[in-house]
Amino acid sequence: MQVAKLRNIVKRYGNALALDHVDLDIHEGEILGLLGPNGAGKTTLIHALAGLVGIDSGSIEVFGKNQRRHLLDIKRDIGLVTQDIAIFEDMVPAENLAFFGGIYGLKGNALKTRIAETLAFVGLPEHAKKTPAKFSGGMKRRLNIACALVHRPKLLIMDEPTVGIDPQSRNHILESVRELRRRGTTILYTTHYMEEVEALASRVVILDQGHVIAQGTVDDLVRHIQYE
């Protein structure tokens, strides 16, 4: 089953063509690695998928629904882990999760339960009463992920979630991504680290200068490179 289908996506910023007739499919239960150098168009593509930026032409369907007509319904089942950390550093982790959970309509005991479960999942329960201003970069990244998970999204979009962090936090995040997949979450994971794609992804799309230049399993791409 397809979770998302993007067809012929074009996005311009002034005279710059950020996405040039891009097609992308995301299948239920997979980790799709979106690989490419900085400036390849990865962030623009995922922002278009999440409904944060409009496209100039093309079509996007998510959960079988046309994005233009059902954007609010679609957003309720998407979690977005931004490359830039988007947390409130003067609010303790539980308060951060309460804010983001409230946006998705969670409240009362259900919200409290989700907050406790999510903090445990990202490995921050013992830091629940500390302000993130005192956190390491890796801990802030994990809280950033928690804010995108608290409402249990069907599709999780992760934009460069391990940039600039220590190896221990990086390994924790990678294992968390694997566990989310085991639990049935569909994940779009963007990175420019090939080793992360090899460790996580069931399928890979390589984007460069706004174009999809290759796609397939990791083994497919390795064989393609070997025989070029």
Backbone as a chain_set.jsonl record, in Angstrom:
{"seq": "MQVAKLRNIVKRYGNALALDHVDLDIHEGEILGLLGPNGAGKTTLIHALAGLVGIDSGSIEVFGKNQRRHLLDIKRDIGLVTQDIAIFEDMVPAENLAFFGGIYGLKGNALKTRIAETLAFVGLPEHAKKTPAKFSGGMKRRLNIACALVHRPKLLIMDEPTVGIDPQSRNHILESVRELRRRGTTILYTTHYMEEVEALASRVVILDQGHVIAQGTVDDLVRHIQYE", "coords": {"N": [[0.843, -1.206, 0.0], [0.468, 2.233, -0.781], [1.64, 4.972, 1.024], [2.242, 7.578, 0.401], [2.167, 9.485, -2.609], [3.849, 11.22, -4.952], [3.827, 13.208, -7.766], [5.441, 14.474, -10.598], [6.516, 16.835, -9.474], [7.102, 20.241, -9.213], [8.953, 22.926, -8.033], [9.717, 26.255, -7.555], [11.932, 28.842, -6.501], [11.866, 31.991, -6.965], [13.961, 32.556, -9.645], [15.258, 30.195, -9.326], [15.24, 26.703, -9.655], [14.085, 24.472, -7.545], [12.92, 21.926, -7.269], [12.598, 19.651, -9.807], [10.353, 18.353, -11.654], [9.791, 15.993, -10.018], [9.226, 12.65, -9.039], [7.904, 10.561, -6.508], [7.438, 7.769, -4.425], [6.111, 6.439, -1.433], [6.013, 3.653, 0.556], [3.824, 1.754, 2.662], [4.975, 1.08, 5.933], [7.706, 1.087, 5.403], [11.164, 2.184, 5.628], [12.165, 4.82, 3.944], [14.983, 5.995, 2.479], [16.126, 9.176, 1.811], [18.485, 10.514, -0.006], [21.192, 12.756, -0.521], [23.343, 15.528, -1.498], [23.992, 18.609, 0.341], [21.713, 21.154, -0.521], [20.448, 19.751, -2.491], [17.727, 19.589, -2.702], [16.267, 18.155, -0.897], [15.112, 19.029, 1.591], [13.224, 20.879, 0.667], [11.559, 19.141, -0.751], [10.507, 17.446, 1.277], [9.201, 19.331, 2.832], [7.239, 20.129, 1.07], [5.809, 17.724, 0.894], [4.89, 17.555, 3.534], [3.154, 19.628, 3.535], [3.98, 22.193, 4.115], [5.081, 23.968, 2.342], [3.897, 25.328, -0.711], [3.474, 23.866, -3.979], [4.531, 24.45, -7.381], [3.639, 23.036, -9.573], [2.248, 19.783, -10.338], [1.249, 16.843, -8.417], [0.151, 15.698, -5.19], [-0.516, 12.977, -3.169], [-1.531, 11.708, -0.06], [-1.949, 9.113, 2.221], [-3.902, 8.154, 0.543], [-5.38, 10.394, -0.056], [-6.068, 13.481, -1.705], [-3.773, 16.062, -1.406], [-4.254, 18.84, -1.607], [-6.99, 19.087, -1.148], [-7.431, 17.844, 1.289], [-5.731, 18.695, 3.343], [-5.559, 19.379, 6.151], [-6.587, 17.079, 7.424], [-4.68, 15.218, 6.606], [-2.335, 16.233, 7.796], [-2.733, 15.645, 10.477], [-1.873, 13.057, 10.811], [0.805, 13.02, 10.314], [4.177, 13.256, 11.329], [6.789, 15.542, 11.813], [10.182, 15.815, 11.909], [12.269, 18.313, 12.202], [15.199, 19.695, 10.588], [16.41, 21.919, 11.759], [16.418, 22.452, 15.175], [13.381, 22.425, 16.861], [12.226, 23.285, 19.513], [11.019, 24.412, 22.738], [13.185, 26.029, 24.683], [13.006, 27.007, 27.247], [11.093, 25.569, 28.488], [10.264, 22.6, 30.24], [10.84, 19.135, 29.192], [8.351, 17.638, 29.341], [6.483, 19.69, 29.207], [7.023, 20.722, 26.681], [6.208, 18.513, 25.096], [3.534, 18.418, 25.839], [2.596, 20.757, 24.714], [2.951, 20.308, 21.903], [1.498, 17.927, 21.618], [-1.026, 18.873, 22.305], [-1.618, 20.465, 20.108], [-2.348, 18.557, 18.293], [-4.713, 17.705, 19.329], [-4.678, 16.114, 21.602], [-5.381, 15.479, 25.043], [-5.857, 15.667, 28.647], [-5.79, 12.558, 30.459], [-4.975, 10.883, 28.382], [-3.112, 12.44, 26.994], [-1.167, 12.764, 29.029], [-0.327, 10.117, 29.326], [0.769, 9.596, 26.781], [2.879, 11.438, 26.787], [4.565, 10.447, 28.832], [5.182, 7.901, 27.765], [6.47, 8.608, 25.384], [8.69, 10.154, 26.19], [10.085, 8.156, 27.526], [10.625, 6.482, 25.375], [12.443, 7.961, 23.81], [14.512, 8.094, 25.539], [14.675, 9.985, 27.653], [13.436, 10.135, 30.213], [14.507, 10.566, 32.793], [15.3, 13.122, 32.666], [13.139, 14.741, 32.667], [12.318, 16.944, 34.144], [14.098, 18.933, 33.689], [15.269, 21.909, 32.112], [15.549, 22.286, 28.573], [17.551, 24.04, 27.801], [19.783, 23.38, 29.181], [20.56, 21.027, 28.101], [22.56, 18.643, 26.234], [23.604, 18.734, 22.752], [22.785, 16.358, 21.507], [20.75, 15.436, 23.231], [18.873, 17.455, 22.906], [18.211, 16.987, 20.255], [16.957, 14.491, 20.515], [14.718, 15.202, 22.047], [13.51, 16.865, 20.211], [12.729, 14.972, 18.316], [10.926, 13.536, 19.893], [8.845, 15.388, 20.169], [7.707, 15.261, 17.664], [6.665, 12.76, 17.704], [4.752, 12.391, 19.66], [2.014, 12.32, 19.111], [1.679, 9.945, 17.833], [2.223, 9.474, 14.887], [1.283, 8.27, 11.605], [2.935, 8.523, 9.437], [6.234, 9.388, 9.561], [8.425, 11.999, 9.103], [11.755, 12.667, 8.741], [14.218, 15.006, 8.882], [17.452, 15.15, 8.314], [18.227, 14.153, 11.012], [20.431, 13.605, 12.671], [22.413, 15.464, 12.582], [25.35, 17.004, 13.644], [25.708, 15.803, 16.226], [26.718, 13.796, 19.112], [28.337, 10.529, 18.972], [27.026, 8.58, 20.626], [24.388, 9.557, 21.028], [23.639, 9.639, 18.38], [23.652, 6.9, 17.666], [21.601, 6.066, 19.358], [19.405, 7.389, 18.242], [19.307, 6.199, 15.688], [18.706, 3.533, 16.365], [16.237, 3.968, 17.533], [14.753, 4.724, 15.3], [14.736, 2.313, 13.87], [13.208, 0.783, 15.665], [10.761, 2.14, 15.593], [9.954, 1.521, 13.008], [9.61, -1.233, 13.323], [7.359, -1.152, 14.865], [5.496, -0.378, 13.083], [5.42, 2.165, 11.941], [5.648, 4.309, 9.155], [8.441, 5.684, 7.529], [10.138, 8.495, 6.298], [13.331, 9.257, 5.668], [15.731, 11.626, 5.632], [19.055, 12.344, 4.632], [22.611, 13.037, 4.314], [24.411, 11.159, 4.781], [25.738, 8.246, 3.752], [26.209, 5.898, 5.182], [24.218, 5.865, 7.119], [21.912, 5.489, 5.627], [22.474, 2.943, 4.613], [22.348, 1.507, 6.988], [19.701, 1.737, 7.776], [17.658, 1.989, 5.746], [15.092, 0.509, 3.741], [14.679, 1.069, 1.163], [15.995, 3.369, -1.266], [16.193, 6.731, -2.373], [17.926, 8.884, -4.449], [18.664, 12.217, -4.594], [19.543, 15.038, -6.518], [20.367, 18.314, -7.287], [17.671, 18.955, -7.556], [16.625, 16.838, -8.969], [15.567, 13.404, -9.237], [18.004, 11.083, -9.306], [18.654, 8.442, -9.0], [17.261, 5.349, -7.789], [16.159, 2.694, -5.617], [16.806, -0.469, -3.916], [19.386, -0.591, -1.383], [21.294, -2.504, -2.115], [20.732, -2.705, -4.864], [21.568, -0.176, -5.749], [24.273, -0.217, -5.109], [25.159, -2.284, -6.814], [24.603, -1.055, -9.25], [26.395, 1.098, -9.227], [28.804, -0.307, -9.226], [28.848, -1.461, -11.769], [28.812, 0.596, -13.543]], "CA": [[0.0, 0.0, 0.0], [1.208, 3.488, -0.837], [1.312, 6.005, 1.993], [2.328, 8.86, -0.301], [2.489, 9.444, -4.036], [4.142, 12.543, -5.485], [3.996, 13.102, -9.21], [5.789, 15.603, -11.449], [6.556, 17.99, -8.57], [7.961, 21.364, -9.583], [8.959, 24.02, -7.067], [10.685, 27.299, -7.859], [12.119, 30.0, -5.631], [12.323, 32.988, -7.918], [14.467, 31.918, -10.864], [15.919, 28.936, -8.977], [14.389, 25.529, -9.725], [14.463, 23.613, -6.415], [12.463, 20.575, -7.597], [12.397, 19.64, -11.255], [9.538, 17.219, -12.084], [10.171, 14.884, -9.144], [8.268, 11.61, -8.661], [8.32, 9.854, -5.299], [6.457, 6.889, -3.785], [6.46, 5.944, -0.098], [5.175, 2.494, 0.814], [3.478, 1.546, 4.061], [5.851, 0.274, 6.753], [9.112, 1.115, 4.995], [12.022, 3.343, 5.837], [12.681, 5.29, 2.662], [16.094, 6.915, 2.639], [16.249, 10.223, 0.798], [19.913, 10.809, 0.097], [21.671, 13.767, -1.46], [24.193, 16.556, -0.897], [23.317, 19.849, 0.734], [21.232, 21.906, -1.668], [19.902, 18.858, -3.52], [16.269, 19.733, -2.769], [15.647, 17.225, 0.042], [14.247, 19.728, 2.543], [12.087, 21.417, -0.084], [10.659, 18.039, -1.076], [9.751, 16.987, 2.446], [8.297, 20.405, 3.234], [6.092, 20.025, 0.169], [5.043, 16.55, 1.32], [4.245, 17.864, 4.808], [2.208, 20.719, 3.356], [4.521, 23.44, 4.643], [5.278, 24.868, 1.206], [3.117, 24.977, -1.883], [4.23, 23.492, -5.178], [4.114, 25.19, -8.565], [2.846, 22.117, -10.388], [2.334, 18.399, -9.915], [0.2, 16.395, -7.503], [0.581, 14.966, -4.0], [-1.519, 12.219, -2.429], [-1.032, 11.106, 1.177], [-2.989, 8.249, 2.795], [-4.945, 8.02, -0.451], [-6.15, 11.634, -0.146], [-5.448, 14.605, -2.394], [-3.276, 16.989, -0.391], [-4.883, 20.163, -1.701], [-8.356, 19.06, -0.615], [-7.529, 17.22, 2.617], [-4.455, 18.987, 3.991], [-5.642, 19.32, 7.609], [-6.728, 15.673, 7.806], [-3.394, 14.557, 6.37], [-1.352, 16.715, 8.764], [-2.957, 15.012, 11.778], [-1.21, 11.752, 10.856], [2.21, 13.187, 9.937], [5.113, 13.86, 12.269], [7.936, 16.123, 11.104], [11.388, 16.126, 12.682], [12.956, 19.317, 11.395], [16.655, 19.753, 10.699], [16.626, 22.917, 12.806], [15.721, 22.002, 16.382], [12.181, 23.243, 17.096], [11.71, 23.059, 20.862], [11.046, 25.58, 23.618], [14.287, 25.722, 25.591], [12.674, 27.434, 28.606], [10.039, 24.677, 28.963], [10.78, 21.258, 30.467], [10.385, 18.226, 28.138], [6.929, 17.309, 29.415], [5.732, 20.859, 28.742], [7.177, 20.74, 25.224], [5.353, 17.489, 24.509], [2.14, 18.81, 26.065], [2.258, 21.777, 23.713], [2.808, 19.713, 20.571], [0.375, 16.996, 21.675], [-2.258, 19.655, 22.301], [-1.884, 20.896, 18.734], [-2.998, 17.431, 17.607], [-5.986, 17.386, 19.985], [-4.533, 15.269, 22.783], [-5.606, 16.178, 26.305], [-6.178, 14.835, 29.796], [-4.979, 11.38, 30.767], [-4.385, 10.369, 27.145], [-1.921, 13.24, 26.741], [-0.17, 12.43, 30.047], [0.212, 8.795, 29.001], [1.626, 9.721, 25.599], [4.095, 12.155, 27.172], [5.428, 9.523, 29.572], [5.654, 6.863, 26.845], [7.371, 9.181, 24.382], [9.949, 10.491, 26.852], [10.788, 6.891, 27.76], [11.08, 5.958, 24.089], [13.635, 8.688, 23.344], [15.551, 7.999, 26.551], [14.804, 11.218, 28.429], [12.544, 10.245, 31.376], [15.198, 11.082, 33.976], [15.548, 14.556, 32.45], [11.818, 15.319, 32.382], [12.097, 18.194, 34.873], [15.184, 19.852, 33.391], [15.008, 22.721, 30.925], [16.434, 21.901, 27.463], [18.687, 24.952, 27.671], [20.924, 22.725, 29.818], [20.781, 19.742, 27.438], [23.543, 18.523, 25.161], [22.996, 18.778, 21.427], [22.118, 15.096, 21.247], [19.511, 15.384, 24.01], [17.92, 18.347, 22.245], [17.748, 16.282, 19.052], [16.01, 13.455, 20.927], [13.479, 15.88, 22.425], [12.919, 17.313, 18.952], [12.064, 13.791, 17.766], [9.779, 13.227, 20.754], [7.753, 16.321, 19.861], [7.075, 14.803, 16.424], [6.133, 11.41, 17.907], [3.816, 12.295, 20.775], [0.656, 12.016, 18.627], [1.77, 8.655, 17.133], [1.934, 9.658, 13.455], [1.413, 7.125, 10.701], [4.089, 8.837, 8.592], [7.212, 10.232, 10.234], [9.397, 12.584, 8.185], [12.924, 13.068, 9.532], [15.127, 15.779, 8.038], [18.815, 15.218, 8.854], [18.042, 14.174, 12.473], [21.645, 13.33, 13.444], [23.434, 16.464, 12.271], [26.054, 17.703, 14.713], [25.55, 15.238, 17.563], [27.725, 12.835, 19.534], [28.065, 9.167, 18.48], [26.073, 7.849, 21.463], [23.043, 10.025, 20.691], [23.378, 9.22, 16.993], [23.276, 5.487, 17.697], [20.29, 5.965, 20.001], [18.401, 7.819, 17.266], [19.195, 5.183, 14.64], [17.987, 2.385, 16.916], [14.842, 4.396, 17.699], [14.129, 4.67, 13.975], [14.47, 0.892, 13.594], [12.103, 0.333, 16.522], [9.524, 2.727, 15.055], [9.555, 0.718, 11.86], [9.088, -2.502, 13.833], [6.024, -0.874, 15.406], [4.59, -0.125, 11.972], [5.47, 3.539, 11.438], [6.312, 4.551, 7.874], [9.43, 6.738, 7.794], [10.961, 9.107, 5.254], [14.532, 9.657, 6.406], [16.651, 12.333, 4.754], [20.409, 12.449, 5.162], [23.669, 12.958, 3.304], [25.328, 10.122, 5.253], [25.435, 6.965, 3.117], [26.213, 4.812, 6.159], [22.92, 5.834, 7.793], [20.987, 4.861, 4.682], [22.784, 1.507, 4.59], [21.959, 0.908, 8.258], [18.279, 1.894, 8.079], [16.643, 2.09, 4.7], [14.699, -0.62, 2.908], [14.741, 1.579, -0.207], [16.722, 4.634, -1.294], [16.062, 7.657, -3.498], [19.018, 9.857, -4.447], [18.24, 13.485, -5.188], [20.636, 15.983, -6.754], [19.981, 19.487, -8.079], [16.235, 18.927, -7.801], [16.251, 15.682, -9.797], [15.835, 12.047, -8.773], [19.012, 10.545, -10.226], [18.706, 6.989, -8.84], [16.441, 4.83, -6.704], [16.133, 1.245, -5.498], [17.356, -0.921, -2.648], [20.813, -0.288, -1.231], [22.029, -3.464, -2.945], [20.541, -2.3, -6.256], [22.394, 0.996, -6.051], [25.687, -0.65, -5.065], [25.437, -2.996, -8.06], [24.575, -0.083, -10.336], [27.651, 1.85, -9.185], [29.896, -1.216, -9.587], [28.867, -1.82, -13.185], [28.785, 1.79, -14.404]], "C": [[0.875, 1.252, 0.0], [0.71, 4.45, 0.238], [1.316, 7.375, 1.328], [2.728, 8.647, -1.749], [2.65, 10.882, -4.525], [4.461, 12.395, -6.959], [4.314, 14.451, -9.84], [5.888, 16.912, -10.656], [7.579, 19.02, -9.05], [7.82, 22.446, -8.514], [10.079, 24.987, -7.406], [10.741, 28.311, -6.717], [12.71, 31.098, -6.497], [12.736, 32.31, -9.211], [15.133, 30.569, -10.604], [14.913, 27.793, -8.971], [14.839, 24.541, -8.651], [14.082, 22.161, -6.649], [12.035, 20.568, -9.05], [11.701, 18.344, -11.676], [9.922, 15.931, -11.342], [8.985, 13.951, -8.924], [8.808, 10.884, -7.433], [7.159, 9.019, -4.776], [6.995, 6.465, -2.426], [5.481, 4.835, 0.244], [4.977, 2.283, 2.311], [4.506, 0.642, 4.75], [7.314, 0.304, 6.385], [9.846, 2.309, 5.598], [12.595, 3.698, 4.481], [13.773, 6.302, 2.923], [16.14, 7.898, 1.49], [17.638, 10.822, 0.946], [20.286, 11.878, -0.922], [22.511, 14.804, -0.753], [23.364, 17.747, -0.433], [22.93, 20.628, -0.517], [20.611, 21.062, -2.757], [18.401, 19.026, -3.71], [15.531, 18.861, -1.775], [14.67, 17.94, 0.97], [13.039, 20.332, 1.844], [11.068, 20.317, -0.38], [9.852, 17.602, 0.138], [8.828, 18.074, 2.984], [7.057, 20.444, 2.334], [5.198, 18.856, 0.568], [4.27, 16.831, 2.602], [3.241, 19.001, 4.703], [2.678, 22.045, 3.895], [4.832, 24.449, 3.555], [4.401, 24.381, 0.055], [4.019, 24.602, -3.046], [3.696, 24.288, -6.362], [3.301, 24.326, -9.522], [3.117, 20.695, -9.924], [1.214, 18.056, -8.956], [0.788, 15.586, -6.355], [-0.627, 14.288, -3.383], [-0.868, 11.596, -1.206], [-2.19, 10.36, 1.834], [-4.182, 8.125, 1.85], [-5.78, 9.263, -0.661], [-5.358, 12.696, -0.905], [-5.052, 15.664, -1.381], [-3.974, 18.342, -0.419], [-6.245, 20.183, -1.023], [-8.445, 18.586, 0.829], [-6.296, 17.503, 3.474], [-4.533, 18.84, 5.509], [-5.779, 17.887, 8.103], [-5.396, 14.941, 7.681], [-2.377, 14.949, 7.442], [-1.507, 16.055, 10.126], [-2.195, 13.7, 11.933], [0.235, 11.8, 10.388], [2.981, 13.772, 11.113], [6.331, 14.342, 11.506], [9.04, 16.456, 12.091], [12.231, 17.059, 11.825], [14.462, 19.263, 11.608], [17.062, 20.779, 11.748], [15.786, 22.522, 14.019], [14.596, 22.967, 16.722], [11.558, 22.874, 18.434], [11.751, 24.372, 21.625], [12.07, 25.309, 24.724], [14.019, 26.167, 27.022], [11.525, 26.618, 29.198], [10.607, 23.275, 29.131], [10.209, 20.316, 29.403], [8.906, 17.902, 28.163], [6.066, 18.463, 28.921], [5.84, 21.0, 27.231], [6.231, 19.742, 24.571], [3.88, 17.802, 24.709], [1.693, 19.843, 25.041], [2.001, 21.138, 22.347], [1.679, 18.68, 20.542], [-0.955, 17.722, 21.633], [-2.631, 20.152, 20.916], [-2.651, 19.818, 17.975], [-4.247, 16.938, 18.336], [-5.884, 16.459, 21.173], [-4.761, 16.093, 24.045], [-5.865, 15.165, 27.416], [-5.223, 13.675, 29.989], [-4.304, 10.799, 29.523], [-3.098, 11.121, 26.821], [-0.818, 12.898, 27.743], [0.493, 11.084, 29.749], [1.161, 8.867, 27.824], [2.941, 10.421, 25.938], [5.069, 11.215, 27.872], [6.012, 8.463, 28.645], [6.699, 7.408, 25.882], [8.709, 9.576, 24.986], [10.767, 9.235, 27.136], [11.373, 6.36, 26.455], [12.352, 6.644, 23.62], [14.738, 8.741, 24.397], [15.766, 9.237, 27.389], [13.955, 11.255, 29.709], [13.208, 10.842, 32.612], [15.51, 12.569, 33.856], [14.242, 15.34, 32.275], [11.6, 16.673, 33.044], [13.223, 19.21, 34.66], [14.838, 20.672, 32.153], [16.003, 22.358, 29.829], [17.611, 22.84, 27.238], [19.955, 24.34, 28.253], [21.294, 21.403, 29.144], [21.975, 19.809, 26.491], [22.82, 18.6, 23.814], [22.224, 17.51, 21.106], [20.798, 14.961, 21.99], [18.444, 16.296, 23.402], [17.355, 17.687, 20.988], [16.702, 15.227, 19.416], [14.677, 14.064, 21.369], [12.751, 16.387, 21.183], [12.148, 16.17, 18.283], [10.818, 13.459, 18.574], [8.583, 14.121, 20.438], [7.004, 15.919, 18.594], [6.39, 13.459, 16.588], [4.956, 11.347, 18.872], [2.391, 11.951, 20.334], [0.583, 10.713, 17.827], [1.413, 8.774, 15.646], [2.063, 8.365, 12.673], [2.634, 7.274, 9.794], [4.987, 9.798, 9.346], [8.243, 10.684, 9.212], [10.543, 13.138, 9.022], [13.945, 13.734, 8.623], [16.47, 15.941, 8.743], [18.817, 15.183, 10.395], [19.294, 13.955, 13.301], [22.758, 14.341, 13.184], [24.035, 17.036, 13.559], [25.905, 17.129, 16.1], [26.625, 14.197, 17.846], [27.348, 11.424, 19.076], [27.035, 8.401, 19.303], [24.638, 8.262, 21.134], [22.671, 9.618, 19.272], [22.936, 7.767, 16.955], [21.903, 5.282, 18.322], [19.189, 6.334, 19.016], [18.216, 6.761, 16.18], [18.441, 3.957, 15.141], [16.518, 2.726, 17.142], [14.09, 4.337, 16.379], [13.803, 3.224, 13.606], [13.277, 0.39, 14.405], [10.769, 0.901, 16.037], [9.032, 1.932, 13.854], [8.98, -0.628, 12.324], [7.672, -2.341, 14.375], [5.021, -0.487, 14.323], [4.568, 1.281, 11.426], [6.203, 3.576, 10.1], [7.213, 5.773, 8.03], [10.098, 7.185, 6.502], [12.134, 9.759, 5.959], [15.512, 10.324, 5.453], [18.01, 12.503, 5.425], [21.382, 12.638, 4.007], [24.744, 11.985, 3.744], [24.934, 8.772, 4.666], [25.365, 5.836, 4.137], [24.897, 4.728, 6.934], [21.87, 5.178, 6.904], [21.209, 3.349, 4.651], [22.286, 0.813, 5.848], [20.446, 0.853, 8.444], [17.335, 1.545, 6.938], [16.367, 0.762, 4.003], [14.755, -0.228, 1.43], [15.339, 2.97, -0.166], [16.363, 5.419, -2.546], [17.182, 8.676, -3.374], [18.581, 11.085, -5.244], [19.457, 14.379, -5.371], [20.147, 17.072, -7.693], [18.507, 19.416, -8.493], [15.737, 17.783, -8.635], [16.44, 14.389, -9.002], [16.795, 11.421, -9.773], [19.169, 9.03, -10.105], [17.765, 6.587, -7.72], [16.438, 3.313, -6.758], [16.571, 0.827, -4.113], [18.827, -0.523, -2.578], [21.639, -1.219, -2.104], [21.921, -3.125, -4.43], [21.49, -1.171, -6.623], [23.875, 0.645, -6.034], [26.057, -1.373, -6.362], [25.49, -2.045, -9.251], [25.9, 0.693, -10.394], [28.819, 0.982, -9.643], [29.998, -1.464, -11.086], [28.769, -0.609, -14.113], [30.076, 1.876, -15.202]], "O": [[1.89, 1.317, 0.693], [-0.488, 4.709, 0.348], [0.493, 8.231, 1.651], [3.514, 7.757, -2.074], [1.698, 11.663, -4.509], [5.272, 11.555, -7.348], [3.59, 15.431, -9.662], [5.411, 17.957, -11.099], [8.751, 18.71, -9.261], [6.711, 22.828, -8.141], [11.24, 24.595, -7.529], [9.739, 28.595, -6.061], [13.918, 31.129, -6.733], [11.952, 31.572, -9.808], [15.526, 29.876, -11.543], [13.853, 27.899, -8.354], [15.846, 23.853, -8.816], [14.829, 21.257, -6.275], [11.21, 21.379, -9.471], [12.359, 17.359, -12.011], [10.317, 14.933, -11.945], [7.873, 14.404, -8.654], [10.006, 10.624, -7.326], [6.03, 9.501, -4.692], [8.181, 6.169, -2.281], [4.268, 5.041, 0.226], [5.852, 2.596, 3.118], [4.865, -0.415, 4.232], [8.108, -0.402, 7.007], [9.241, 3.296, 6.016], [13.415, 2.962, 3.932], [13.526, 7.35, 3.52], [16.187, 7.5, 0.326], [17.924, 11.544, 1.901], [19.766, 11.904, -2.037], [22.412, 14.954, 0.464], [22.187, 17.874, -0.772], [23.719, 20.748, -1.454], [20.279, 21.571, -3.828], [17.858, 18.654, -4.75], [14.301, 18.817, -1.789], [13.527, 17.507, 1.121], [11.935, 20.296, 2.386], [9.861, 20.536, -0.272], [8.64, 17.409, 0.039], [7.774, 17.764, 3.539], [5.959, 20.756, 2.793], [3.973, 18.982, 0.579], [3.127, 16.399, 2.746], [2.548, 19.307, 5.674], [1.866, 22.943, 4.115], [4.846, 25.654, 3.808], [4.193, 23.181, -0.124], [5.19, 24.981, -3.085], [2.552, 24.744, -6.351], [2.393, 24.813, -10.197], [4.086, 20.433, -9.212], [0.33, 18.875, -8.705], [1.786, 14.884, -6.518], [-1.639, 14.933, -3.106], [0.217, 11.023, -1.298], [-3.282, 10.908, 1.985], [-5.325, 8.006, 2.291], [-6.788, 9.214, -1.366], [-4.139, 12.797, -0.767], [-5.88, 16.118, -0.591], [-4.254, 18.922, 0.631], [-6.616, 21.175, -0.396], [-9.417, 18.886, 1.522], [-5.865, 16.645, 4.245], [-3.645, 18.227, 6.102], [-5.156, 17.514, 9.097], [-5.032, 14.142, 8.544], [-1.641, 14.098, 7.94], [-0.528, 15.916, 10.859], [-1.903, 13.277, 13.052], [0.834, 10.764, 10.098], [2.497, 14.669, 11.803], [6.849, 13.631, 10.645], [8.859, 17.273, 12.993], [12.834, 16.636, 10.839], [14.942, 18.843, 12.661], [17.968, 20.527, 12.543], [14.584, 22.286, 13.899], [14.816, 24.171, 16.856], [10.505, 22.238, 18.49], [12.422, 25.322, 21.221], [11.848, 24.465, 25.592], [14.733, 25.748, 27.933], [11.036, 26.932, 30.283], [11.349, 22.801, 28.271], [9.205, 20.645, 28.772], [8.262, 17.891, 27.114], [5.034, 18.242, 28.288], [4.865, 21.355, 26.569], [5.535, 20.073, 23.612], [3.058, 17.489, 23.847], [0.56, 19.81, 24.561], [0.975, 21.389, 21.715], [0.974, 18.572, 19.539], [-1.905, 17.254, 21.005], [-3.811, 20.253, 20.582], [-3.493, 20.118, 17.128], [-4.782, 15.88, 18.007], [-6.911, 16.049, 21.713], [-4.382, 17.263, 24.109], [-6.063, 13.976, 27.166], [-4.024, 13.777, 29.728], [-3.189, 10.283, 29.603], [-2.106, 10.513, 26.419], [0.341, 12.756, 27.356], [1.705, 10.926, 29.897], [2.238, 8.271, 27.853], [3.997, 10.04, 25.432], [6.256, 11.188, 27.547], [7.202, 8.156, 28.724], [7.696, 6.744, 25.598], [9.753, 9.361, 24.37], [11.991, 9.242, 27.005], [12.492, 5.847, 26.437], [13.248, 5.989, 23.088], [15.779, 9.36, 24.177], [16.89, 9.527, 27.799], [13.766, 12.342, 30.255], [12.56, 11.54, 33.392], [15.932, 13.202, 34.824], [14.251, 16.472, 31.79], [10.791, 17.471, 32.569], [13.297, 20.22, 35.36], [14.18, 20.169, 31.242], [17.181, 22.143, 30.116], [18.569, 22.477, 26.556], [21.064, 24.721, 27.879], [22.235, 20.734, 29.569], [22.351, 20.878, 26.011], [21.593, 18.539, 23.748], [21.148, 17.562, 20.51], [19.83, 14.431, 21.444], [17.261, 15.956, 23.386], [16.167, 17.814, 20.693], [15.693, 15.079, 18.727], [13.62, 13.498, 21.092], [11.522, 16.344, 21.115], [11.056, 16.373, 17.752], [9.774, 13.137, 18.007], [7.442, 13.661, 20.441], [5.813, 16.198, 18.458], [5.619, 13.047, 15.721], [4.235, 10.349, 18.899], [1.639, 11.353, 21.103], [-0.442, 10.41, 17.217], [0.403, 8.225, 15.206], [2.844, 7.481, 13.025], [3.281, 6.291, 9.43], [4.563, 10.889, 9.727], [8.861, 9.862, 8.535], [10.333, 13.973, 9.902], [14.474, 13.107, 7.706], [16.612, 16.761, 9.651], [19.357, 16.095, 11.022], [19.245, 14.101, 14.522], [23.915, 14.098, 13.528], [23.313, 17.491, 14.445], [25.966, 17.876, 17.077], [27.347, 13.77, 16.945], [26.176, 11.148, 18.819], [26.244, 7.645, 18.74], [23.769, 7.405, 20.977], [21.516, 9.289, 18.997], [21.956, 7.432, 16.289], [21.131, 4.432, 17.877], [18.155, 5.668, 18.96], [17.086, 6.461, 15.796], [17.619, 3.4, 14.413], [15.649, 1.873, 16.965], [12.923, 3.945, 16.341], [12.722, 2.941, 13.09], [12.435, -0.343, 13.888], [9.754, 0.205, 16.071], [7.832, 1.698, 13.704], [7.982, -1.101, 11.78], [6.88, -3.282, 14.347], [3.839, -0.292, 14.606], [3.777, 1.577, 10.531], [7.25, 2.949, 9.937], [6.798, 6.783, 8.597], [10.564, 6.363, 5.712], [11.964, 10.69, 6.746], [16.063, 9.671, 4.566], [18.1, 12.771, 6.623], [21.023, 12.425, 2.849], [25.841, 11.959, 3.187], [23.904, 8.212, 5.041], [24.56, 4.916, 3.988], [24.499, 3.643, 7.359], [21.039, 4.404, 7.379], [20.254, 2.573, 4.662], [21.849, -0.337, 5.793], [19.951, 0.01, 9.193], [16.322, 0.877, 7.149], [17.284, -0.007, 3.714], [14.865, -1.088, 0.556], [15.216, 3.677, 0.834], [16.243, 4.858, -3.635], [17.369, 9.268, -2.311], [18.185, 10.991, -6.406], [20.306, 14.469, -4.484], [19.587, 16.794, -8.753], [18.143, 19.765, -9.616], [14.557, 17.738, -8.985], [17.36, 14.284, -8.191], [16.456, 11.246, -10.944], [19.744, 8.394, -10.989], [17.495, 7.372, -6.811], [16.683, 2.716, -7.807], [16.698, 1.667, -3.223], [19.433, -0.164, -3.588], [22.581, -0.779, -2.764], [22.899, -3.241, -5.169], [22.134, -1.201, -7.671], [24.646, 1.151, -6.85], [27.115, -1.126, -6.941], [26.317, -2.205, -10.148], [26.453, 0.914, -11.472], [29.711, 1.449, -10.35], [31.092, -1.654, -11.617], [28.657, -0.766, -15.328], [30.255, 2.807, -15.987]]}, "num_chains": 1, "name": "protein.A"}
